[in-house]
């Protein structure tokens, strides 16, 4: 049984089972109608501006192979390995060696048999039988007697073989025949055992090595995918490493063709597991990021009639290419340039795949869709003084049909969690302690409210956040308790919605989340602003530099009972820590809940923590876009829907980018002024030095003149 909960409707409300045909979508989600029941567009939907969400699980998108198809796929793999082994075993050199050896053994056997026959030319067939039957025995220095072969074909040995009597000449002739046949038998055995057997052993060794070579080819990403039991496929450009692609391989198996660039140990270690230790081809690798080189792609399409496309509801074939250009373990690094896959590299791969599909495949595609996932706010240098955001650059160049922003969905998930999480009076009424230190003028820092310092009522950095979110009004930031009581209900209306403790070690992450939540009416505190004993009651958001660091901190908080699990949300980028999360959930279950009695535990179920995984969010977005494409929506319609869904986040990102640019401009201006002042000081210093030198020269000149006058006076 499958159950679905639609978080948000298409237009901001909740989905219902009646009304618009968009909302009647749960009928397409039952297991018996999984893979082949794509919803169709109708005339009513074409007039709408929004596209419905299809709540399909990842197990429902592609048809899974049956047991028979799995068996056939194993047979296809076995045939492919056997073909490679045969090609390596029977090389031209091996064939020549085997032909020479068997021909020599056969010829020697013919001569040997002819010496033992009374009339060799009358029994050519018997000679052939004798030579053929003694090829294999010759390899172990054995011989099948001519008498047995003759009798097996109805000949009497006395009739066909040379007979000798007791005369001296007859015995001499018998001895010569025996010596010659023995020498020929030894030569035949030598040739068969040392040459023919050597070739056979060499072939076996090559076959064993060929199996190992096949495994190495799979691990190196140079083995084309299998096609048995696969009904649809799409490509995914993953750079040198991609968390979302690793998750997609787990979910979609043979229905995805990941394309990696370069050669990283982490990538090889992960794909070793997904390929069942090098048994099944799982991915394709472009060596040294040479996406534009055709020979890097040609071996991939060695089976032109294979499965390479997605299918729409109307039966159209779509060459569907996705690209993940996000930075690993840096999902919230807003505006940071891509360190792995760039738009130029993705564009090269898009072009080559399109050309290969139209020239090498049996059936060219009816449509080509290119989807690009990246931080759309990163800058693209244009060579001059100006630059563009990546999103606007792709929109202008049309190098991708659909671009998905990597930061907006994560920020939306954080907002959703903040909206749902339960707070506590201890957290909302908590007052940040004043700093005991004094500033340079001797003023108490606790009484200041100029941003970045604690205020008496609402805590750390409220003035700083107010400058970033001017529409959010807070209560009195200073003053006595009597003043606060006079405000009455007005103060309650102006107080923040909730207080969120953001546990991170990255200043950029804290600024992004802090500004976002403050603009939506939340109070954001860092670890240093809250007493450790009081932090247990705070809703806590945890995001460190890596997923492993985040998990380590969360594990320490849970096992030491320093945080309440139901009020914690951890942000991770990789799915590789899922096993550790399951361990924390199960083995440390008692530490995940607040201290309660056994009776209270029996009355209500325990609530666990919230996990926001960027890889899962990206994979779900990729899947949603694929479903829309297969339903028949055009890329421009899909792009418009994505822009509408995340418009508030885009606006926030633009504001953050503008603020960063203003700060950078201010910093550059300040640096320029400092440089100008420094240059002016250097000029003044040089001028003073010059005047000093001139003065010294003048003094030296006067001193020399005086010395000369003294010498003249002394001479007179």
Secondary structure as UniProt FT lines:
FT   TURN            10..11
FT   TURN            21..23
FT   HELIX           26..29
FT   HELIX           31..33
FT   TURN            35..36
FT   HELIX           43..46
FT   HELIX           58..60
FT   HELIX           67..89
FT   HELIX           92..116
FT   HELIX           120..123
FT   HELIX           124..138
FT   TURN            139..141
FT   HELIX           146..152
FT   TURN            153..154
FT   HELIX           157..160
FT   HELIX           168..190
FT   HELIX           191..196
FT   HELIX           197..219
FT   TURN            220..221
FT   TURN            228..229
FT   STRAND          234..239
FT   HELIX           243..252
FT   HELIX           253..255
FT   STRAND          256..261
FT   HELIX           265..274
FT   TURN            275..279
FT   STRAND          283..286
FT   HELIX           287..289
FT   TURN            291..292
FT   HELIX           295..298
FT   HELIX           299..301
FT   TURN            304..305
FT   STRAND          310..311
FT   TURN            313..314
FT   STRAND          317..324
FT   TURN            328..329
FT   TURN            331..332
FT   TURN            334..335
FT   HELIX           343..360
FT   STRAND          367..374
FT   TURN            376..377
FT   STRAND          379..381
FT   STRAND          387..389
FT   HELIX           390..397
FT   STRAND          402..405
FT   TURN            406..407
FT   HELIX           408..420
FT   HELIX           425..428
FT   TURN            440..441
FT   HELIX           445..447
FT   TURN            456..458
FT   TURN            460..461
FT   HELIX           462..468
FT   TURN            470..471
FT   HELIX           481..487
FT   HELIX           489..494
FT   STRAND          499..503
FT   HELIX           507..519
FT   TURN            520..521
FT   STRAND          523..525
FT   HELIX           527..529
FT   TURN            532..533
FT   HELIX           534..537
FT   STRAND          539..542
FT   HELIX           547..559
FT   TURN            560..561
FT   HELIX           565..567
FT   STRAND          568..572
FT   HELIX           575..577
FT   HELIX           578..587
FT   HELIX           589..592
FT   HELIX           598..603
FT   STRAND          610..613
FT   HELIX           614..631
FT   HELIX           635..645
FT   HELIX           647..715
//
